[in-house]
Each structure stands twice: as structure tokens, then as C-alpha cells.
């Protein structure tokens, strides 16, 4: 499984994944996936685990992230590393956009 070589934002749907949270699946193959996640203020990324390694880059906004029992506030330009199978989640304090990268890809995100 893999995406096309070029993925254009205007041609890619935003999927509602919770109150105040939507995501846009960008490039992927079996080993890697890039996802944009848009949050409204107060949006919640519910605490969860998954077997994928994840890194998150804060494009804009302010977020309270918890991973591996540690909670920190991150904002534009910051990033978060999330180990596989570790409980993590976030709350959006100021509306913003995250870029998530997963390895391997999140097959559960695809239709």
C-alpha cells in the first residue's frame, strides 16, 4: 500500500475524528505515514495507545500533551516523540495544526 507521489491539500478530504478534531491523510507506504491534524480550541486527542512510533510537530497552536505519564505544554515549532504502546493524548489550548508521522503506517486510518 502506498499513496500517490504527489498529494495536494485541496484534493484531500478532512475527516472528522472527534469533537473539534479533524485529520487529513497525506503521504504513506507500509513503513511510514504523514497525517495533518487540525484542532479547535478545547479539542481533545483522547488518551490511547498504538504499536506505532509517532512524532508530532506543532505547526500552530498550543497543546497540552501527556505521554508516558509526563505532561507538557507545547506550541508552534515544538515537537513530541511518542514511543510505541505508550499511553498518550492531548488537549488543544489554542486552535492549531499538528503534523503526525507514524512508523509503520496506520492502516486503521485508511478507508
N, C-alpha and C positions, 0 to 999 in steps of 0.2 A: 504494500500500500504506500502510495506517495501522492503528494499534491502536484499540481502543475508547476512549471518552472517559475512563472510569474503570477502573483496573487495580488489583485487590485482591490483596495479597500472598498471602492464604490460598487464593486461587483460581488462582494462577500457579505452575507447576511449577519446581522447581530442576533444572537439567540438569547432570550430572556432566561436566566438561570436562577432567579430569586428576586425578591422584592428589592428593587434598586440596584440590581446587578445584571449585566449582560456581557456576553463574550462573543468574540469573532475569531474563528479558527483560521489561522494563516498557514504557513508552510509546514509540511511534515513528511516524514517517512517512518519506517518501522523503528528507527533509532532515536528520533528527535521530533519535537512538536513545538511550534511557536503560537501563542494564543494572546490576544488582546482582551483585557477585562476592564469594562467601564463600570464605575461605581457612582451612585448618587450619594450625597451626604447621608449617613445613617445606614447605608447598605452593609449587609453582613455576609462575609465569606464564612459560613458555618464551619466549626471545628470538624476535621475529618483526617483520615489517613489514606495513603495510596502507596503502592510499591515503587513509584517513580521518583527519581531525583528531580528536584524542582529548583529553579532560581527565578526570582521575581525582580523586575526593575520598575521603579516608580517613575513613570513619565510625568505625571502631575498629581496633585492632591496630597492629602495627609491621611495616613492609615495607622491604626494600632494593630500590630501583628503579634501573635503568640505562636512560638514554635519551640518544641522540646521543653515546655514549661517556662520559657522566658518570654516576657512581653516588652516590646519596644515600640516607640512611635517613629515611623519612617515617613519621609516626604520626598518631593521631587529630587531626582538624582541618586537616591539611596537604593539599595537592593537587599534582598533577603535570600539566604540559602536554606533550603528545606531538605533534610535527609529523607531517604525512603522510609516509609512505615512509621513516621513520627507524627503525632497529633499536632495539627496546626490550623489556624484560622485568622480572620482579620475583621476589623470594623473600620468603615470609612468615616473619618472625622471631617474631611473636606473633600468634596466631589473630585474624582480624578480617574486616571487611567493607569493600569498596570500592564506590563508585558511579562507573561509567564513562558518559561522554556521548560520542557519536560523531556526526560530521557528514561526509558524509551517513550515513544509516543503514547498518548492517552487514547486508546482505541474506544474507550467508553464515551469520548467526546464526539465521535463521528456518528452520522446517522446510519 
